[in-house]
C-alpha cells in the first residue's frame, strides 16, 4: 500500500514515541500528520498522484504507529483526517480528494492492525466534519468524501467490511447528514 517506506516509517516512529511519552493521541496525530504533509508537499511540490501517495503514506503511518503504541485507532483516524485537511489546506492542495484518499487508507490500515474499521470510518467522517468547519469547507461535502473513501477502502477488504462501514459512516454524524452514492469500488 505504501510507496515511500521512509515517510510512513518516520510518521509511525514519531507517533509511537509521542504517544508512549504523553499518552495523548488526538493532538499528536493531528500535529504529526499536518506537519509532515506541509513539509513533504513544500519540499517536493507534490500534486496529483504524488500528493495522493504522500497522504496515503502519512495516514498509514499514523494508524500503524498509534496501534503499535497501544493507542485507540478511532482517535487516530479522526486526528489523521483533521491533520490531512489542515496540512493540505496550508499548502493549497485539493482538499476533498485528500479526504477521500485518507478515509480509504484509514479503513485499510485499521483492518491491517486489527482495529474496529466501522469505528475508524465513523471517526474519520467526524474528523472531516470538524476540520471542514475549522478551514471553511462545506461540511456535507467533506463528510460525503470521507464516507465514500471509507467505503472504497472497505470494498478492498470484504463485503462484510463494506456493511460495517456503511452502518457506521452514514446517516447523521456530528449534525451533518452523510449520504454516499454507490458504487464504492
Buried (B, 14 or more C-beta within 10 A) or exposed (E): EBEBEEBBBBBBEBBBEBBEEEEBBBEBBBBBBBBBBBEBBEEEEBBEEBBBBBBBBBBBBBBBBBBBBEBBBBBBBBBBBBBBBBBBBBBEBEBBBBBBBBBBBBBBBBBBBEBBBBBBBBBBBBBBBBBBEEBEBEBBBBBBBBBBBBBBBBBBBEEEBBEBBBEBBBBEBBEBEBEBEEEBE
